[in-house]
Amino acid sequence: MMEKSFGLFFFLKQPKNQDSDVRYVYLRITVDGTSKELSTKRLWEPERWSQSLGRATGTKEDAKTLNAYLDALCNNVYQAKRTLLEADKPITADALKDKVTGKSEVKRMIIEIFNQHNAQVEALVNREFAPGTLQRYKVSCSHTRSFIRWKYGVEDMEIKDIDYDFISEYAFWLKSVRNCGHNSAMKYLANFKKIVLQCIRKGWILRDPFIGFKTTRKEVKRIALTKQEIENLAKKSFGIERLENVRDIFLFSCYTGLAYIDVQKLRRSQIIEGIDGENWINTSRQKTDTTTSLPLLPKAMEIMDKYKDHPKCANEGYVLPVLTNQKMNAYLKEIADTCNISKNLTFHIARHTFATTITLTNGVPIETVSKMLGHTSIKQTQLYAKIIDLKISEDMAALKQKLTSI
């Protein structure tokens, strides 16, 4: 949008604390009624100055030289105005003065901004952000730095230089050089996009470089254990305490739907009496900070009671003696081999199993399952509903039975 008014005017100004016969020539730049004054660093006598014209008077060479200089300065202001227009930047008296005086704009660098963002996240870890969130942003920042070195041969670059080509090349680099899968690449780009959007909101970037670039993720097939596999797992005697413990904790997650971090942090104080007088889990999901309330199934209660005298549980108030996620997953692979489970068994499969085999397959409404899983959107839960072919098979078998008896 064009400015309402624009004006340039030269005038004489007496130096401060000086009673001199000469004055400094100043330029007043006015845009939309707001003015900024700029010294030309030239001195001139008031009696040889036209206040109405804003120019030196007379035909002497020094007057001609000064007026030529003032005309050139006017041209510089008009050129600065054109530059701001072409860059889609607002035309203000301040901006024009900065351009003419050569005052450089603050350079806002990508990695510098990313590091500042991460420092703020780190300061709020365990209050507003999980430690894993900070780690994800740090890795994303490291990847961004490596890409800039690879593509542009520099350590950092200005945020205003990011465009669609930067984003598409970054995606290519993540998939080829870093060998990331599609969804992993999109995750890193989503983290980077948060930094870019912050810069847009602050007015540091005028156009969103992500416009036209799709960061949609491919649907991942979720794996869950069948009813028979759960039974085999529960009945198996391993004869090794660490495997027995990991199996029990995994099954507890199968019967509660809690993610690894939520089982690890679960304390006895979070087991409360529910609206029905039975034992309920009342906790917040670490990932989304949403409240999860769900009644404890009898098998989950049995596992919980089994470990009430375990030192970690009795002394520290935890529900179960959970190991690190890395160790849990390593032992689960050993358990899968022992139980002849061909699926790549990880702790998160327990959550999938609760959503499908334990609840949805047994007719629990999807809205209820979504609430128990602590999902922020039912769309997340609907992804599980797509993999319950077993339920479809059972329902159709029952239908066949009814039709044959007619």
C-alpha angles and dihedrals in degrees: 000000000000120000118258094230138008128183143165123201133172121211141163122255126190114235114250117263091005129111098200135153091229130066135204116251111234132189119219114204114197125190121173091342095308116115136198125188124220126189116228089201088233126124124214141172116253093222090061095049131093108216093193095050096036090224141106115267131223135046099266118126094245090056091050091048093050093047091049089052091049091049090051090050089053089053089052090054092050090048090051089051091053091049092053091048093051090049091050089239123145115264109230134156089248093051093049092048091050091050094048095046091047093241101164122229118247109267110230110202125204101226092040091055091044091052091049089052091049092049089056091049090049091053089056099044112136089015106060102351135046119234088246091059091056091048091051092053092047092053090046090052091049091051091049091052092048091049092051090052091048097046104031104020094232135107095235141354139202117278090226090064093064112111140157091281090056091053096046092046090048090053090050091049092051092051098041111028096028092036092223121165117244095262094046090050091050090050092055091046090050089055090049091047090060089059091047092049090052089054091049091051090051091051094245092121121037099195129041106241089201092066107121093014115112116217094180116141127227116249112259119215108240117221122214134174119252123236090257093051091051091051092048090049093049094048097045116110110209100178088215116100097212091053092046090052095048091046091052094048090048091051090048088058090047089057097042106031092227118152120237096263092048093051090046092054096039112123131192089244087067091061103091139169108267133214089275095051091253129115115278134181112235113186144124124252110246092215100052103013089233121145116252120200120175137153115247114246115226093251091052089050091051091054092046092050091048090064101038091107096044108120094240091050099039096043102034102030097242120147094222137014096246120186126208115296090244093055093043092054092045091053091044089060088054090048092050091053091049092049094043092242107156094194119102094255115212129160093254090063086072089065091049089049092053091050095050119016096032102038120009094039090052093053102263106154115254091236090059092047090049091053093048092049090052092236116169091211132031087224087075091056093046089066088068092050089065094066102052097101088143090065090050089050093050093046092049091047089054089048091051089051092053093047094051091052093055 
